Amino acid sequence: RLSQRNTETTMAESGFSNTDLAQALAARGHIFTETDEIGAATGIVSRPDGTLEAAAEPSRRGGGAAMVVNPL
């Protein structure tokens, strides 16, 4: 997992620097700083029928929870 926040370096979780992708990006000038954990992902999908679906990453930080609240 990576996190880029418009700085000269990109935060990367431990072990990323040993991957082929990291080496390919470094060859193109990317610089990485290592961190233990970046965080857990959550998101909401807007479906074509107008409904919303929420999801949370189940494994990081003891598992996540996500829900959509209908304002009506």
Summary of the structure (lengths in Angstrom):
residues: 72
radius of gyration: 16.8
end to end distance: 36.7
largest distance: 51.8
contacts: 137
relative contact order: 0.18
helix: 19%
strand: 31%
